[in-house]
Amino acid sequence: MFKRSFHSLLATWLAGLIALLPLALSLALLGWLVSLLNQLIGPTSFIGKLFAGLGQPFVSSPELAWLLGTLALVVALYPLGLAVQLGLKGPLRRLFDRTLRRIPLLGNLYGLADRFVGLLDQKDNADLAAMRPVWCFFGGDGTAVLALLPNPEPIEIDGRAYHAILVPTAPVPVGGGLLYVPVEWVKPAEMGMDRFTSIYVSMGITPPTATRG
């Protein structure tokens, strides 16, 4: 009798836990994102101190200076966006290419960031538009990995054809690994970049589309 009552209480408790789990996971993910943003652009970060420098002449509080500088930067992005839409994007990109890309370490970092942003805006990037999601089946019929195929043309390594694939990290698909795998391991994934990104950002909660064998 006691054992049955215990199982009933445990089942009821688990039902409540499962009902609350999606909200708890959402709040945990939101907290992680807020913590990450605070580390990147918060008042104590390097970028945050630059923001605070914009507001320092107007207020004495460091927190208010950071907030004012951040708001000023957000407001300044609007006229910059208008200028880009009116044709400034090309000259601005050429300016960055002639300056930032020539600095040894900074140029590499800028190139990586520029390519990642290009994944989100593929309007005039032919090379990035060719990058498409694929499934990589390790061993031919083993573990399936959702990856990106940057170049559909295979390369030959030791007499065998290989594809270069990029395997991002979750939940922020910025870093990852570059792997060369046999071409027969790679199959197209029937999804766009939006779906691909949402799968990684949701850490697999968003399901991929079914593949046809």
Kinemage of the C-alpha trace (Angstrom):
@kinemage 1
@onewidth
@group {chain A} dominant
@subgroup {mainchain}
@vectorlist {calphas} color= white
{ca met a 1} P 0.000 0.000 0.000
{ca phe a 2} L 2.764 2.371 0.994
{ca lys a 3} L 4.760 1.459 -2.126
{ca arg a 4} L 1.769 2.152 -4.359
{ca ser a 5} L 1.197 5.536 -2.701
{ca phe a 6} L 4.865 6.404 -3.169
{ca his a 7} L 4.736 5.545 -6.884
{ca ser a 8} L 1.571 7.633 -7.230
{ca leu a 9} L 3.221 10.620 -5.558
{ca leu a 10} L 6.347 10.177 -7.684
{ca ala a 11} L 4.306 9.975 -10.903
{ca thr a 12} L 2.408 13.142 -9.979
{ca trp a 13} L 5.658 14.934 -9.136
{ca leu a 14} L 7.246 13.848 -12.428
{ca ala a 15} L 4.171 15.045 -14.336
{ca gly a 16} L 4.586 18.480 -12.768
{ca leu a 17} L 8.313 18.462 -13.527
{ca ile a 18} L 7.752 17.574 -17.177
{ca ala a 19} L 5.097 20.287 -17.482
{ca leu a 20} L 7.515 22.875 -16.070
{ca leu a 21} L 10.642 21.614 -17.859
{ca pro a 22} L 10.161 23.512 -21.169
{ca leu a 23} L 9.811 26.803 -19.275
{ca ala a 24} L 12.825 25.989 -17.089
{ca leu a 25} L 14.961 25.119 -20.114
{ca ser a 26} L 13.836 28.296 -21.905
{ca leu a 27} L 14.752 30.425 -18.879
{ca ala a 28} L 18.089 28.622 -18.526
{ca leu a 29} L 18.910 29.233 -22.201
{ca leu a 30} L 17.822 32.866 -21.885
{ca gly a 31} L 20.002 33.276 -18.797
{ca trp a 32} L 22.958 31.753 -20.641
{ca leu a 33} L 22.469 34.140 -23.576
{ca val a 34} L 22.197 37.142 -21.234
{ca ser a 35} L 25.368 36.025 -19.429
{ca leu a 36} L 27.171 35.614 -22.754
{ca leu a 37} L 26.091 39.064 -23.932
{ca asn a 38} L 27.157 40.546 -20.598
{ca gln a 39} L 30.612 39.019 -21.015
{ca leu a 40} L 30.882 40.303 -24.584
{ca ile a 41} L 29.385 43.803 -24.360
{ca gly a 42} L 28.622 44.325 -20.661
{ca pro a 43} L 29.921 47.330 -18.687
{ca thr a 44} L 33.057 45.433 -17.564
{ca ser a 45} L 33.954 44.054 -21.011
{ca phe a 46} L 36.350 45.703 -23.451
{ca ile a 47} L 33.552 46.624 -25.861
{ca gly a 48} L 31.403 47.799 -22.946
{ca lys a 49} L 34.144 50.172 -21.846
{ca leu a 50} L 34.201 51.629 -25.360
{ca phe a 51} L 30.433 52.165 -25.118
{ca ala a 52} L 30.891 53.786 -21.715
{ca gly a 53} L 33.478 56.116 -23.213
{ca leu a 54} L 30.790 57.539 -25.509
{ca gly a 55} L 28.559 58.440 -22.576
{ca gln a 56} L 31.262 59.433 -20.085
{ca pro a 57} L 31.266 63.153 -21.033
{ca phe a 58} L 27.568 63.445 -20.167
{ca val a 59} L 27.139 61.396 -16.958
{ca ser a 60} L 29.403 60.457 -14.064
{ca ser a 61} L 28.026 57.009 -13.264
{ca pro a 62} L 29.876 54.223 -15.165
{ca glu a 63} L 26.670 52.204 -15.552
{ca leu a 64} L 24.718 55.179 -16.903
{ca ala a 65} L 27.627 56.080 -19.181
{ca trp a 66} L 27.589 52.537 -20.603
{ca leu a 67} L 23.813 52.649 -21.067
{ca leu a 68} L 23.928 56.066 -22.734
{ca gly a 69} L 26.788 55.025 -25.013
{ca thr a 70} L 24.986 51.822 -25.982
{ca leu a 71} L 21.775 53.727 -26.772
{ca ala a 72} L 23.738 56.254 -28.834
{ca leu a 73} L 25.312 53.438 -30.841
{ca val a 74} L 21.942 51.739 -31.385
{ca val a 75} L 20.434 55.014 -32.619
{ca ala a 76} L 23.451 55.643 -34.885
{ca leu a 77} L 22.907 52.279 -36.587
{ca tyr a 78} L 19.672 53.534 -38.172
{ca pro a 79} L 21.190 56.286 -40.353
{ca leu a 80} L 24.037 53.894 -41.158
{ca gly a 81} L 21.453 51.357 -42.332
{ca leu a 82} L 19.813 54.014 -44.508
{ca ala a 83} L 23.184 54.889 -46.034
{ca val a 84} L 23.880 51.203 -46.748
{ca gln a 85} L 20.495 50.825 -48.444
{ca leu a 86} L 21.225 53.909 -50.556
{ca gly a 87} L 24.479 52.447 -51.893
{ca leu a 88} L 27.155 52.880 -49.225
{ca lys a 89} L 27.584 49.123 -48.683
{ca gly a 90} L 29.990 48.633 -51.597
{ca pro a 91} L 32.359 51.539 -50.774
{ca leu a 92} L 32.270 50.634 -47.070
{ca arg a 93} L 33.204 47.018 -47.792
{ca arg a 94} L 36.027 48.107 -50.124
{ca leu a 95} L 37.332 50.425 -47.394
{ca phe a 96} L 37.389 47.593 -44.852
{ca asp a 97} L 39.000 45.250 -47.382
{ca arg a 98} L 41.795 47.737 -48.081
{ca thr a 99} L 42.457 48.482 -44.403
{ca leu a 100} L 41.400 45.751 -41.963
{ca arg a 101} L 42.195 42.779 -44.199
{ca arg a 102} L 45.810 43.943 -44.563
{ca ile a 103} L 46.451 43.786 -40.820
{ca pro a 104} L 47.924 40.284 -40.207
{ca leu a 105} L 45.871 38.958 -37.254
{ca leu a 106} L 42.932 41.350 -37.402
{ca gly a 107} L 42.515 40.705 -41.121
{ca asn a 108} L 42.013 36.983 -40.538
{ca leu a 109} L 39.490 37.601 -37.768
{ca tyr a 110} L 37.624 40.142 -39.886
{ca gly a 111} L 37.533 37.738 -42.833
{ca leu a 112} L 36.064 34.991 -40.633
{ca ala a 113} L 33.448 37.334 -39.179
{ca asp a 114} L 32.596 38.683 -42.633
{ca arg a 115} L 31.987 35.184 -43.993
{ca phe a 116} L 29.780 34.260 -41.035
{ca val a 117} L 27.675 37.400 -41.451
{ca gly a 118} L 27.481 36.565 -45.141
{ca leu a 119} L 25.765 33.291 -44.202
{ca leu a 120} L 22.931 35.340 -42.725
{ca asp a 121} L 22.741 37.726 -45.681
{ca gln a 122} L 23.465 35.884 -48.926
{ca lys a 123} L 21.996 38.461 -51.319
{ca asp a 124} L 25.234 39.246 -53.117
{ca asn a 125} L 27.648 36.555 -51.921
{ca ala a 126} L 27.837 33.892 -54.607
{ca asp a 127} L 30.421 31.788 -52.785
{ca leu a 128} L 28.420 31.794 -49.551
{ca ala a 129} L 25.193 31.131 -51.402
{ca ala a 130} L 26.797 27.943 -52.716
{ca met a 131} L 27.403 26.745 -49.146
{ca arg a 132} L 24.581 24.339 -48.331
{ca pro a 133} L 23.573 22.011 -45.477
{ca val a 134} L 24.438 18.332 -45.882
{ca trp a 135} L 24.273 15.114 -43.904
{ca cys a 136} L 27.558 13.337 -43.268
{ca phe a 137} L 27.217 9.636 -42.431
{ca phe a 138} L 30.484 8.578 -40.813
{ca gly a 139} L 31.515 5.147 -41.957
{ca gly a 140} L 28.942 5.290 -44.747
{ca asp a 141} L 26.045 4.123 -42.574
{ca gly a 142} L 27.097 5.244 -39.087
{ca thr a 143} L 26.637 8.424 -37.071
{ca ala a 144} L 24.830 11.211 -38.952
{ca val a 145} L 26.171 14.754 -38.563
{ca leu a 146} L 24.467 17.882 -39.885
{ca ala a 147} L 27.154 19.994 -41.529
{ca leu a 148} L 27.827 22.610 -44.202
{ca leu a 149} L 29.347 21.906 -47.606
{ca pro a 150} L 31.349 25.030 -48.559
{ca asn a 151} L 32.397 23.727 -51.983
{ca pro a 152} L 30.586 21.054 -54.017
{ca glu a 153} L 33.765 20.227 -55.933
{ca pro a 154} L 35.602 17.257 -54.345
{ca ile a 155} L 39.346 17.102 -53.866
{ca glu a 156} L 41.595 14.074 -54.247
{ca ile a 157} L 43.526 12.812 -51.228
{ca asp a 158} L 45.674 9.707 -51.649
{ca gly a 159} L 43.754 8.670 -54.749
{ca arg a 160} L 40.287 9.050 -53.177
{ca ala a 161} L 37.681 11.813 -53.621
{ca tyr a 162} L 36.870 13.840 -50.503
{ca his a 163} L 34.514 16.688 -49.606
{ca ala a 164} L 35.403 19.478 -47.179
{ca ile a 165} L 32.616 19.930 -44.615
{ca leu a 166} L 32.170 22.382 -41.749
{ca val a 167} L 30.660 21.026 -38.518
{ca pro a 168} L 29.462 23.951 -36.323
{ca thr a 169} L 29.041 23.959 -32.556
{ca ala a 170} L 25.753 24.296 -30.665
{ca pro a 171} L 24.019 26.439 -29.540
{ca val a 172} L 26.070 29.203 -31.207
{ca pro a 173} L 27.091 27.939 -34.673
{ca val a 174} L 30.151 30.155 -35.017
{ca gly a 175} L 33.045 27.845 -34.191
{ca gly a 176} L 33.410 24.229 -35.183
{ca gly a 177} L 35.630 21.927 -37.178
{ca leu a 178} L 36.727 21.531 -40.786
{ca leu a 179} L 36.711 17.871 -41.846
{ca tyr a 180} L 37.575 16.105 -45.095
{ca val a 181} L 35.359 13.053 -45.573
{ca pro a 182} L 34.813 10.647 -48.504
{ca val a 183} L 32.241 11.933 -50.985
{ca glu a 184} L 30.055 8.845 -50.563
{ca trp a 185} L 29.526 9.770 -46.910
{ca val a 186} L 27.926 13.112 -47.822
{ca lys a 187} L 24.268 13.507 -48.815
{ca pro a 188} L 22.259 16.721 -49.382
{ca ala a 189} L 20.085 17.894 -46.489
{ca glu a 190} L 16.711 19.119 -47.707
{ca met a 191} L 16.650 22.362 -45.719
{ca gly a 192} L 17.677 25.989 -45.999
{ca met a 193} L 20.164 27.963 -43.914
{ca asp a 194} L 17.379 29.278 -41.661
{ca arg a 195} L 16.358 25.745 -40.707
{ca phe a 196} L 19.990 24.679 -40.323
{ca thr a 197} L 20.727 27.572 -37.962
{ca ser a 198} L 17.560 27.031 -35.902
{ca ile a 199} L 18.488 23.364 -35.353
{ca tyr a 200} L 21.874 24.286 -33.895
{ca val a 201} L 20.609 27.275 -31.890
{ca ser a 202} L 17.843 25.142 -30.339
{ca met a 203} L 20.429 22.416 -29.556
{ca gly a 204} L 18.442 19.854 -31.524
{ca ile a 205} L 15.005 20.719 -30.132
{ca thr a 206} L 13.991 21.894 -33.602
{ca pro a 207} L 13.888 18.675 -35.657
{ca pro a 208} L 15.477 18.415 -39.105
{ca thr a 209} L 13.421 17.534 -42.131
{ca ala a 210} L 13.262 13.851 -43.003
{ca thr a 211} L 15.724 12.627 -45.606
{ca arg a 212} L 15.012 10.276 -48.457
{ca gly a 213} L 17.364 7.353 -48.884
